Amino acid sequence: MPALRVVKAFHTIVWAFFAGCILTIPVLVWRDSLAWAFLLIAIVLVEVVVLVANRWRCPLTDVAARYTTDRSDNFDIYLPVWLARYNKVIFGSLFAIGLFLALLRWIR
């Protein structure tokens, strides 16, 4: 299934980009680089809009589904099952914390 491997690899790269953005936001806030923090927040918010428009599913999941009948939590991405299963909870919480910290620093 070479097509599935390509989709999974691309999905993993996209996921790593957004996960990196989310993990970097509190670091930028701590370093008082609010302009960069808000840029990353805006980038992540675009992804949130895409997810909301797609009923909280990544569009790449639908693409991967064309190439397999497997529907395990990580059938569409190269992540451990536990991380794929709880990805939105983990990174959604981290994003909310980063956003809160950025807004708190900006208000001060």
HUTABEL-V146697 format. One record per backbone hydrogen bond with DSSP energy under -0.5 kcal/mol. CO is the residue of the C=O (numbers start at 1). NH is the residue of the N-H. If there is no record, write none. Layout:
# HUTABEL-V146697
co = (CO:CO)
nh = (NH:NH)
This chain:
# HUTABEL-V146697
co = (1:2:3:4:5:6:7:8:8:9:10:11:12:13:14:15:16:17:18:19:20:21:22:23:24:25:26:27:28:29:32:33:34:35:36:37:38:39:40:41:42:43:44:45:46:47:48:49:50:51:51:52:54:58:58:59:60:61:62:63:64:65:72:74:77:80:81:82:83:86:87:88:89:90:91:92:93:94:95:96:97:98:99:100:101:102:103:104)
nh = (5:6:7:8:9:10:11:12:78:13:14:15:16:17:18:19:20:21:22:23:24:25:26:27:28:29:30:31:33:32:34:37:38:39:40:41:42:43:44:45:46:47:48:49:50:51:52:53:54:56:57:55:57:61:62:63:64:65:66:66:67:68:75:77:79:84:85:86:87:90:91:92:93:94:95:96:97:98:99:100:101:102:103:104:105:106:107:108)
